Amino acid sequence: MQIVDVKKEGVDAAVKAAVLVLSSGGIVIYPTETTYGVGVDVENSQAVEKLLTYKGKRDGKPISVAVMSEDMAKRYVKLNKTAENVYKTFLPGPVTVVSTGTGKTVVGIASSEGKVGIRIPKYDLALTLISTFGRGITATGANASNKKRPYAIQDIFDHISETQKDLIDLVLDVGELPHNEPSTVIDTTLDDLVILRSGSTKFSSSQTFHSRNEAETIVLFEAIAKRFRSSYTYTPVIFALEGKMGAGKTHAVKGLARGLGIQQSITSPTYTLANEYSFVNEERPGVFIHIDAWAMHNFAELLDIGLKEQIEKNAVIAIEWAEKFEADIFKLQSKAKVVLIQIAGENDERTITLQEL
């Protein structure tokens, strides 16, 4: 095993040594913005087998792939619009984006369903290493499976056997890393945002997405609706939609309805104030309420059309023009999951900001 003190030897020397090891099918321990990772060539079967021996029992868990850019990611995965939005918004950074694989990785990397998780580390040394090597490398933690998170090299050595140590060819040591959470893992394979592991990037905070036309807006909101499906029928959910006239709020509601599995045509309830639709979630009946608050003057009018009763029935509620009563809607957090969605833009180009309160 070779250990390179990067602060003493420099990045160029460290990267040169690492590329030689990766090219020969070896294992490299390298730093990222979360923890130390263990890298091998994801297109080398012998290298991946060596990695799996090092990591120990994984029960068939896939291994994420670190790349330097979205373009390099496309060698290994097929990106849908939801994935592209996540890449543009959160990468580089501590997010692993799961997409359908292209088959370029060897056995042991993808899941049994053919899915591959992609990381673009927000760490210059890691990006330089990947760029110089020219291919993706594994991005799994350098700890043995189910052992302490490796923020320092000693964290690794203290929890692996001598046999595992002998499998390591090179260590790039930059000292102790900040104790950040591991990456957030999200699955986008169904045009959806399904959080598989919550990490340092909290998807309950503000997120921004982009839509270029009405069809993309509908698809995006379909994914947003699916994201919260574990709450439906057990917890009332309020989608508070804000935006100027023509921003696309009704198209957003059409997407939410599609995500709920509603087949009926969605029309704006400008004159009826509220429209009601039925859906089924986890074999349980649910109700979707679409409210247009354009003509309302105060929050009491929302209550008059049965908002409180619908919350008590665990309804899914979409409110257009929610900015008129934003403070009052925020107060409903103790009774319902509130998702604030702001839509802005012109000429079909939309910026959509989502915040789960």
C-alpha positions as a Markdown table, in Angstrom:
| # | Residue | x | y | z |
|---|---|---|---|---|
| 1 | Met | 0.0 | 0.0 | 0.0 |
| 2 | Gln | 1.2 | 3.5 | -0.9 |
| 3 | Ile | 0.1 | 6.5 | 1.1 |
| 4 | Val | 0.4 | 9.9 | -0.5 |
| 5 | Asp | 0.3 | 12.9 | 1.8 |
| 6 | Val | -1.4 | 15.3 | -0.7 |
| 7 | Lys | -0.5 | 18.4 | 1.3 |
| 8 | Lys | 3.2 | 17.6 | 1.0 |
| 9 | Glu | 3.4 | 15.9 | -2.4 |
| 10 | Gly | 0.9 | 18.1 | -4.2 |
| 11 | Val | -2.3 | 17.4 | -6.2 |
| 12 | Asp | -0.5 | 16.7 | -9.5 |
| 13 | Ala | 1.7 | 13.9 | -8.0 |
| 14 | Ala | -1.3 | 12.4 | -6.1 |
| 15 | Val | -3.5 | 12.3 | -9.3 |
| 16 | Lys | -0.7 | 10.9 | -11.4 |
| 17 | Ala | -0.1 | 8.1 | -8.9 |
| 18 | Ala | -3.9 | 7.4 | -8.6 |
| 19 | Val | -4.4 | 7.2 | -12.4 |
| 20 | Leu | -1.6 | 4.6 | -12.6 |
| 21 | Val | -3.3 | 2.5 | -10.0 |
| 22 | Leu | -6.8 | 2.8 | -11.5 |
| 23 | Ser | -5.5 | 2.0 | -14.9 |
| 24 | Ser | -4.0 | -1.2 | -13.6 |
| 25 | Gly | -7.2 | -2.3 | -11.9 |
| 26 | Gly | -6.3 | -1.2 | -8.4 |
| 27 | Ile | -8.1 | 0.4 | -5.4 |
| 28 | Val | -7.6 | 4.0 | -4.5 |
| 29 | Ile | -8.8 | 5.7 | -1.3 |
| 30 | Tyr | -9.6 | 9.4 | -2.1 |
| 31 | Pro | -11.3 | 12.3 | -0.4 |
| 32 | Thr | -14.7 | 13.9 | -1.3 |
| 33 | Glu | -16.8 | 16.6 | 0.2 |
| 34 | Thr | -18.6 | 14.0 | 2.3 |
| 35 | Thr | -16.2 | 11.3 | 3.4 |
| 36 | Tyr | -13.3 | 9.3 | 2.0 |
| 37 | Gly | -14.4 | 7.2 | -0.9 |
| 38 | Val | -12.9 | 4.0 | -2.4 |
| 39 | Gly | -12.4 | 4.2 | -6.2 |
| 40 | Val | -11.9 | 1.6 | -8.9 |
| 41 | Asp | -12.5 | 1.6 | -12.6 |
| 42 | Val | -16.2 | 1.0 | -13.1 |
| 43 | Glu | -15.5 | -0.6 | -16.5 |
| 44 | Asn | -13.0 | -3.1 | -15.2 |
| 45 | Ser | -14.5 | -6.4 | -13.9 |
| 46 | Gln | -11.5 | -7.5 | -11.9 |
| 47 | Ala | -11.2 | -4.1 | -10.2 |
| 48 | Val | -14.9 | -4.2 | -9.2 |
| 49 | Glu | -14.5 | -7.7 | -7.9 |
| 50 | Lys | -11.6 | -6.6 | -5.8 |
| 51 | Leu | -13.7 | -3.7 | -4.5 |
| 52 | Leu | -16.5 | -6.0 | -3.5 |
| 53 | Thr | -14.1 | -8.2 | -1.6 |
| 54 | Tyr | -12.8 | -5.1 | 0.2 |
| 55 | Lys | -16.2 | -3.8 | 1.1 |
| 56 | Gly | -17.5 | -7.1 | 2.4 |
| 57 | Lys | -21.1 | -8.2 | 2.7 |
| 58 | Arg | -23.4 | -5.8 | 0.7 |
| 59 | Asp | -26.5 | -7.9 | 0.1 |
| 60 | Gly | -26.6 | -7.0 | -3.5 |
| 61 | Lys | -26.5 | -3.2 | -2.9 |
| 62 | Pro | -25.4 | -1.3 | -6.0 |
| 63 | Ile | -22.3 | 1.0 | -6.0 |
| 64 | Ser | -22.5 | 4.6 | -7.0 |
| 65 | Val | -20.3 | 6.1 | -9.8 |
| 66 | Ala | -18.4 | 9.3 | -9.6 |
| 67 | Val | -18.0 | 11.3 | -12.8 |
| 68 | Met | -16.8 | 14.8 | -13.6 |
| 69 | Ser | -19.7 | 16.2 | -15.6 |
| 70 | Glu | -23.2 | 15.6 | -16.9 |
| 71 | Asp | -21.7 | 14.6 | -20.2 |
| 72 | Met | -19.6 | 11.9 | -18.6 |
| 73 | Ala | -22.7 | 10.7 | -16.7 |
| 74 | Lys | -24.5 | 10.1 | -20.0 |
| 75 | Arg | -21.9 | 7.4 | -20.8 |
| 76 | Tyr | -23.3 | 5.4 | -17.8 |
| 77 | Val | -27.0 | 6.5 | -17.4 |
| 78 | Lys | -30.0 | 7.7 | -19.4 |
| 79 | Leu | -31.1 | 11.1 | -18.1 |
| 80 | Asn | -34.7 | 12.1 | -18.1 |
| 81 | Lys | -35.9 | 15.6 | -17.6 |
| 82 | Thr | -36.3 | 15.2 | -13.9 |
| 83 | Ala | -32.7 | 14.0 | -13.6 |
| 84 | Glu | -31.5 | 16.8 | -15.8 |
| 85 | Asn | -33.1 | 19.3 | -13.5 |
| 86 | Val | -31.5 | 17.8 | -10.4 |
| 87 | Tyr | -28.1 | 17.8 | -12.2 |
| 88 | Lys | -28.4 | 21.5 | -13.0 |
| 89 | Thr | -29.6 | 22.4 | -9.6 |
| 90 | Phe | -27.6 | 20.3 | -7.2 |
| 91 | Leu | -24.5 | 19.0 | -8.9 |
| 92 | Pro | -21.6 | 19.1 | -8.3 |
| 93 | Gly | -22.5 | 18.4 | -4.7 |
| 94 | Pro | -23.5 | 15.7 | -2.2 |
| 95 | Val | -26.3 | 14.2 | -4.2 |
| 96 | Thr | -26.4 | 10.7 | -5.8 |
| 97 | Val | -28.8 | 10.6 | -8.7 |
| 98 | Val | -30.2 | 7.2 | -9.6 |
| 99 | Ser | -31.1 | 6.7 | -13.3 |
| 100 | Thr | -31.5 | 3.8 | -15.7 |
| 101 | Gly | -28.1 | 2.5 | -16.7 |
| 102 | Thr | -26.7 | 2.2 | -20.2 |
| 103 | Gly | -24.9 | -1.0 | -19.6 |
| 104 | Lys | -21.4 | 0.5 | -19.7 |
| 105 | Thr | -20.6 | -0.5 | -16.1 |
| 106 | Val | -19.5 | -4.0 | -15.3 |
| 107 | Val | -21.5 | -6.4 | -13.0 |
| 108 | Gly | -21.6 | -5.3 | -9.4 |
| 109 | Ile | -22.2 | -1.6 | -10.1 |
| 110 | Ala | -25.8 | -1.4 | -11.2 |
| 111 | Ser | -28.8 | -2.6 | -9.2 |
| 112 | Ser | -30.7 | -5.7 | -10.1 |
| 113 | Glu | -33.1 | -3.5 | -12.0 |
| 114 | Gly | -30.3 | -2.0 | -14.1 |
| 115 | Lys | -30.2 | 1.4 | -12.2 |
| 116 | Val | -27.0 | 3.3 | -11.6 |
| 117 | Gly | -26.3 | 6.0 | -9.1 |
| 118 | Ile | -24.2 | 9.0 | -10.2 |
| 119 | Arg | -22.2 | 11.4 | -8.1 |
| 120 | Ile | -20.4 | 14.6 | -9.3 |
| 121 | Pro | -18.3 | 15.4 | -6.2 |
| 122 | Lys | -17.9 | 19.0 | -5.2 |
| 123 | Tyr | -14.2 | 18.4 | -4.4 |
| 124 | Asp | -11.5 | 19.6 | -6.7 |
| 125 | Leu | -9.1 | 16.7 | -6.1 |
| 126 | Ala | -11.7 | 14.1 | -6.9 |
| 127 | Leu | -12.9 | 16.0 | -10.0 |
| 128 | Thr | -9.3 | 16.3 | -11.3 |
| 129 | Leu | -8.6 | 12.6 | -10.7 |
| 130 | Ile | -11.7 | 11.6 | -12.6 |
| 131 | Ser | -11.0 | 14.1 | -15.4 |
| 132 | Thr | -7.5 | 12.8 | -15.8 |
| 133 | Phe | -8.5 | 9.2 | -15.7 |
| 134 | Gly | -11.2 | 9.8 | -18.3 |
| 135 | Arg | -13.8 | 7.4 | -17.0 |
| 136 | Gly | -16.1 | 7.0 | -14.0 |
| 137 | Ile | -14.8 | 5.5 | -10.8 |
| 138 | Thr | -16.7 | 4.1 | -7.8 |
| 139 | Ala | -17.9 | 6.5 | -5.2 |
| 140 | Thr | -18.8 | 4.2 | -2.3 |
| 141 | Gly | -17.5 | 5.1 | 1.2 |
| 142 | Ala | -14.0 | 3.8 | 2.0 |
| 143 | Asn | -15.3 | 2.2 | 5.2 |
| 144 | Ala | -16.1 | -1.5 | 5.2 |
| 145 | Ser | -19.9 | -2.2 | 5.0 |
| 146 | Asn | -21.8 | -1.0 | 8.1 |
| 147 | Lys | -18.6 | 0.4 | 9.7 |
| 148 | Lys | -17.8 | 4.0 | 10.9 |
| 149 | Arg | -18.0 | 6.8 | 8.4 |
| 150 | Pro | -14.4 | 7.5 | 7.1 |
| 151 | Tyr | -13.6 | 11.1 | 7.8 |
| 152 | Ala | -10.0 | 10.3 | 8.4 |
| 153 | Ile | -7.7 | 7.6 | 7.1 |
| 154 | Gln | -7.4 | 6.1 | 10.6 |
| 155 | Asp | -11.1 | 5.8 | 10.7 |
| 156 | Ile | -10.7 | 3.3 | 7.9 |
| 157 | Phe | -7.7 | 1.4 | 9.2 |
| 158 | Asp | -9.2 | 1.0 | 12.6 |
| 159 | His | -12.2 | -0.9 | 11.3 |
| 160 | Ile | -10.9 | -3.2 | 8.6 |
| 161 | Ser | -8.9 | -6.4 | 8.7 |
| 162 | Glu | -5.3 | -6.9 | 7.6 |
| 163 | Thr | -6.6 | -8.7 | 4.6 |
| 164 | Gln | -8.7 | -5.7 | 3.6 |
| 165 | Lys | -5.7 | -3.4 | 4.1 |
| 166 | Asp | -3.7 | -5.5 | 1.7 |
| 167 | Leu | -6.3 | -4.9 | -1.0 |
| 168 | Ile | -5.7 | -1.1 | -0.9 |
| 169 | Asp | -3.2 | 0.0 | -3.5 |
| 170 | Leu | -3.1 | 3.7 | -2.9 |
| 171 | Val | -4.3 | 6.2 | -0.3 |
| 172 | Leu | -4.6 | 9.9 | -1.0 |
| 173 | Asp | -4.5 | 11.5 | 2.5 |
| 174 | Val | -5.6 | 15.1 | 2.9 |
| 175 | Gly | -6.1 | 14.8 | 6.7 |
| 176 | Glu | -9.4 | 14.8 | 8.5 |
| 177 | Leu | -12.4 | 15.9 | 6.5 |
| 178 | Pro | -15.3 | 18.0 | 7.9 |
| 179 | His | -17.9 | 15.7 | 9.4 |
| 180 | Asn | -20.5 | 16.1 | 6.7 |
| 181 | Glu | -23.4 | 13.8 | 6.1 |
| 182 | Pro | -23.2 | 11.3 | 3.2 |
| 183 | Ser | -24.8 | 12.1 | -0.1 |
| 184 | Thr | -28.5 | 12.3 | -0.5 |
| 185 | Val | -29.6 | 9.5 | -2.8 |
| 186 | Ile | -32.7 | 10.1 | -5.0 |
| 187 | Asp | -34.2 | 7.9 | -7.7 |
| 188 | Thr | -35.4 | 9.7 | -10.8 |
| 189 | Thr | -36.0 | 6.7 | -13.0 |
| 190 | Leu | -39.8 | 7.2 | -13.1 |
| 191 | Asp | -39.7 | 11.0 | -13.7 |
| 192 | Asp | -40.1 | 11.2 | -10.0 |
| 193 | Leu | -38.1 | 12.4 | -7.0 |
| 194 | Val | -37.9 | 9.4 | -4.7 |
| 195 | Ile | -35.6 | 9.9 | -1.7 |
| 196 | Leu | -33.7 | 6.7 | -1.0 |
| 197 | Arg | -31.4 | 8.1 | 1.6 |
| 198 | Ser | -31.4 | 11.5 | 3.2 |
| 199 | Gly | -28.0 | 13.1 | 3.5 |
| 200 | Ser | -26.3 | 16.4 | 3.6 |
| 201 | Thr | -28.6 | 17.9 | 0.9 |
| 202 | Lys | -32.0 | 18.2 | 2.4 |
| 203 | Phe | -34.8 | 17.9 | -0.2 |
| 204 | Ser | -37.2 | 19.3 | 2.4 |
| 205 | Ser | -35.6 | 22.7 | 1.9 |
| 206 | Ser | -35.9 | 24.9 | -1.2 |
| 207 | Gln | -35.4 | 23.4 | -4.6 |
| 208 | Thr | -35.5 | 25.0 | -8.0 |
| 209 | Phe | -36.4 | 23.4 | -11.2 |
| 210 | His | -36.9 | 24.6 | -14.8 |
| 211 | Ser | -39.5 | 24.0 | -17.4 |
| 212 | Arg | -39.3 | 25.1 | -21.0 |
| 213 | Asn | -43.0 | 24.5 | -22.0 |
| 214 | Glu | -46.4 | 23.5 | -20.8 |
| 215 | Ala | -45.7 | 19.8 | -21.3 |
| 216 | Glu | -42.6 | 19.9 | -19.2 |
| 217 | Thr | -44.5 | 21.7 | -16.5 |
| 218 | Ile | -47.1 | 19.0 | -16.3 |
| 219 | Val | -44.4 | 16.3 | -16.3 |
| 220 | Leu | -42.5 | 18.0 | -13.5 |
| 221 | Phe | -45.6 | 18.4 | -11.3 |
| 222 | Glu | -46.5 | 14.8 | -11.9 |
| 223 | Ala | -43.2 | 13.9 | -10.4 |
| 224 | Ile | -43.8 | 16.3 | -7.5 |
| 225 | Ala | -47.1 | 14.7 | -6.8 |
| 226 | Lys | -45.6 | 11.2 | -6.8 |
| 227 | Arg | -42.9 | 12.3 | -4.4 |
| 228 | Phe | -45.3 | 12.8 | -1.6 |
| 229 | Arg | -47.4 | 9.7 | -2.3 |
| 230 | Ser | -46.4 | 8.0 | 1.0 |
| 231 | Ser | -48.3 | 10.8 | 2.8 |
| 232 | Tyr | -51.6 | 10.6 | 0.9 |
| 233 | Thr | -54.6 | 9.0 | 2.7 |
| 234 | Tyr | -52.8 | 9.3 | 6.1 |
| 235 | Thr | -51.8 | 13.0 | 6.1 |
| 236 | Pro | -53.4 | 16.0 | 4.4 |
| 237 | Val | -51.1 | 17.6 | 1.9 |
| 238 | Ile | -51.5 | 21.2 | 0.7 |
| 239 | Phe | -49.8 | 22.4 | -2.5 |
| 240 | Ala | -49.8 | 26.2 | -2.2 |
| 241 | Leu | -49.2 | 27.5 | -5.7 |
| 242 | Glu | -48.0 | 31.1 | -6.2 |
| 243 | Gly | -47.4 | 33.0 | -9.4 |
| 244 | Lys | -48.6 | 35.7 | -11.7 |
| 245 | Met | -51.5 | 35.4 | -14.2 |
| 246 | Gly | -50.4 | 33.0 | -16.9 |
| 247 | Ala | -47.5 | 31.5 | -14.9 |
| 248 | Gly | -48.8 | 28.0 | -15.5 |
| 249 | Lys | -50.5 | 27.2 | -12.1 |
| 250 | Thr | -53.4 | 25.3 | -13.8 |
| 251 | His | -50.9 | 23.2 | -15.8 |
| 252 | Ala | -49.1 | 22.5 | -12.5 |
| 253 | Val | -52.4 | 21.2 | -11.1 |
| 254 | Lys | -52.9 | 19.1 | -14.1 |
| 255 | Gly | -49.5 | 17.5 | -13.4 |
| 256 | Leu | -50.4 | 17.0 | -9.8 |
| 257 | Ala | -53.6 | 15.3 | -10.8 |
| 258 | Arg | -51.8 | 13.0 | -13.2 |
| 259 | Gly | -49.3 | 12.1 | -10.5 |
| 260 | Leu | -52.2 | 11.1 | -8.3 |
| 261 | Gly | -53.5 | 8.8 | -11.1 |
| 262 | Ile | -56.6 | 11.0 | -11.9 |
| 263 | Gln | -57.8 | 10.4 | -15.5 |
| 264 | Gln | -60.4 | 13.1 | -15.6 |
| 265 | Ser | -59.8 | 16.3 | -17.4 |
| 266 | Ile | -58.7 | 19.1 | -15.0 |
| 267 | Thr | -60.3 | 22.5 | -15.6 |
| 268 | Ser | -59.8 | 25.7 | -13.7 |
| 269 | Pro | -62.5 | 26.2 | -10.9 |
| 270 | Thr | -62.5 | 30.0 | -11.5 |
| 271 | Tyr | -66.3 | 30.2 | -11.1 |
| 272 | Thr | -66.9 | 27.2 | -8.9 |
| 273 | Leu | -64.0 | 28.1 | -6.6 |
| 274 | Ala | -63.2 | 24.4 | -5.9 |
| 275 | Asn | -63.3 | 21.2 | -7.9 |
| 276 | Glu | -63.1 | 17.7 | -6.4 |
| 277 | Tyr | -61.6 | 14.5 | -7.8 |
| 278 | Ser | -61.3 | 11.0 | -6.5 |
| 279 | Phe | -58.1 | 8.9 | -6.6 |
| 280 | Val | -56.7 | 5.7 | -5.1 |
| 281 | Asn | -53.4 | 5.5 | -3.2 |
| 282 | Glu | -52.1 | 2.2 | -1.7 |
| 283 | Glu | -55.6 | 0.7 | -2.4 |
| 284 | Arg | -57.2 | 3.5 | -0.2 |
| 285 | Pro | -59.6 | 6.1 | -1.6 |
| 286 | Gly | -58.4 | 9.7 | -1.6 |
| 287 | Val | -59.8 | 13.0 | -2.7 |
| 288 | Phe | -58.0 | 15.8 | -4.6 |
| 289 | Ile | -59.3 | 19.4 | -4.2 |
| 290 | His | -58.4 | 22.1 | -6.7 |
| 291 | Ile | -59.1 | 25.6 | -5.4 |
| 292 | Asp | -58.8 | 28.8 | -7.3 |
| 293 | Ala | -58.5 | 31.7 | -4.8 |
| 294 | Trp | -58.3 | 34.5 | -7.5 |
| 295 | Ala | -61.7 | 35.9 | -6.6 |
| 296 | Met | -61.4 | 35.4 | -2.8 |
| 297 | His | -60.7 | 38.4 | -0.6 |
| 298 | Asn | -59.7 | 36.8 | 2.7 |
| 299 | Phe | -58.7 | 33.5 | 4.3 |
| 300 | Ala | -62.2 | 33.1 | 5.8 |
| 301 | Glu | -63.6 | 32.4 | 2.3 |
| 302 | Leu | -61.2 | 29.5 | 2.0 |
| 303 | Leu | -62.6 | 28.1 | 5.2 |
| 304 | Asp | -66.2 | 28.7 | 4.0 |
| 305 | Ile | -65.7 | 26.3 | 1.1 |
| 306 | Gly | -64.7 | 23.6 | 3.5 |
| 307 | Leu | -60.9 | 23.8 | 3.7 |
| 308 | Lys | -60.9 | 22.7 | 7.4 |
| 309 | Glu | -63.2 | 19.7 | 6.7 |
| 310 | Gln | -61.1 | 18.6 | 3.8 |
| 311 | Ile | -57.9 | 18.7 | 5.9 |
| 312 | Glu | -59.7 | 16.6 | 8.5 |
| 313 | Lys | -60.4 | 14.0 | 5.7 |
| 314 | Asn | -56.7 | 13.9 | 4.8 |
| 315 | Ala | -57.4 | 15.4 | 1.3 |
| 316 | Val | -54.7 | 16.5 | -1.1 |
| 317 | Ile | -55.4 | 20.2 | -1.8 |
| 318 | Ala | -54.0 | 22.4 | -4.5 |
| 319 | Ile | -54.6 | 26.2 | -4.0 |
| 320 | Glu | -53.9 | 28.6 | -6.8 |
| 321 | Trp | -53.1 | 32.2 | -5.8 |
| 322 | Ala | -51.9 | 31.0 | -2.4 |
| 323 | Glu | -49.8 | 34.2 | -2.0 |
| 324 | Lys | -53.0 | 36.0 | -1.1 |
| 325 | Phe | -53.2 | 34.0 | 2.2 |
| 326 | Glu | -49.7 | 32.8 | 2.6 |
| 327 | Ala | -49.3 | 33.6 | 6.3 |
| 328 | Asp | -52.6 | 31.8 | 7.1 |
| 329 | Ile | -51.7 | 28.8 | 5.0 |
| 330 | Phe | -48.3 | 28.6 | 6.8 |
| 331 | Lys | -50.2 | 28.3 | 10.1 |
| 332 | Leu | -51.8 | 25.0 | 8.8 |
| 333 | Gln | -48.4 | 23.3 | 9.2 |
| 334 | Ser | -49.5 | 21.7 | 12.5 |
| 335 | Lys | -52.5 | 20.1 | 10.7 |
| 336 | Ala | -51.2 | 19.3 | 7.2 |
| 337 | Lys | -48.0 | 18.9 | 5.2 |
| 338 | Val | -47.7 | 22.2 | 3.3 |
| 339 | Val | -45.7 | 22.5 | 0.1 |
| 340 | Leu | -45.0 | 26.0 | -1.1 |
| 341 | Ile | -44.5 | 26.2 | -4.9 |
| 342 | Gln | -43.6 | 29.5 | -6.6 |
| 343 | Ile | -43.8 | 29.7 | -10.4 |
| 344 | Ala | -42.1 | 32.5 | -12.3 |
| 345 | Gly | -41.1 | 33.2 | -15.8 |
| 346 | Glu | -42.2 | 34.3 | -19.3 |
| 347 | Asn | -42.7 | 32.8 | -22.8 |
| 348 | Asp | -43.1 | 29.2 | -21.5 |
| 349 | Glu | -39.7 | 29.4 | -19.7 |
| 350 | Arg | -40.6 | 28.7 | -16.1 |
| 351 | Thr | -38.5 | 28.7 | -12.9 |
| 352 | Ile | -40.3 | 26.6 | -10.2 |
| 353 | Thr | -39.2 | 26.8 | -6.6 |
| 354 | Leu | -40.5 | 24.2 | -4.2 |
| 355 | Gln | -40.3 | 24.3 | -0.4 |
| 356 | Glu | -41.7 | 21.7 | 1.9 |
| 357 | Leu | -42.6 | 23.5 | 5.2 |
